[in-house]
């Protein structure tokens, strides 16, 4: 989609001193890589920390996605929207957790309650996590 990432022009440090923007051509490939990393973890019934995801992305050549805020926030939203434009399927990024708390960030809960996901008031991230594990174990 041309222009899709223009409104999300967050910058982040990049190896070699440059910066990468979410609208850069490599961003969709980073989303695809993150989806595959998370699907693999989900099939194993395991969570992954933000730092581990950042490290695994760096190992695949996406060394410009730090584990906190910035691009990671947009990346995880787009992971949830990947083949889930209507927001009804389980949100794959529910398995990405903080190292200390072992819970998704507050930003994840905000995303879950926003369009197109619109999770109900009685929704919990734990339920979402279990739905992710169930969905990917069945594949």
C-alpha angles and dihedrals in degrees: 000000000000112000094011094128098037093096090051099060096152113155127213136182116274131196109266094036098278128114133234125212126211088242090059117116092248094059097082089050089052089052090051091049092049091049091054093047091050094044090054091051091045091053087054091048091240135133123223128211123236088246093051091050091050090050093048091049090050089052087057092051099268095115094152100075111093117198097246131065122312114065094001090064092054093040093056092048090052090047088058091049093048105120086342104089093150092051095230099118122080113285105248094205090065087093093059107097143177112261095230102039097030087220132111116260123268086253089066092058090049090051092049091056094046129082131313093017098047097174113194126254092260092053119122131194089230090061090048091050091052091050090053092050092047093048096051097040087060094054 
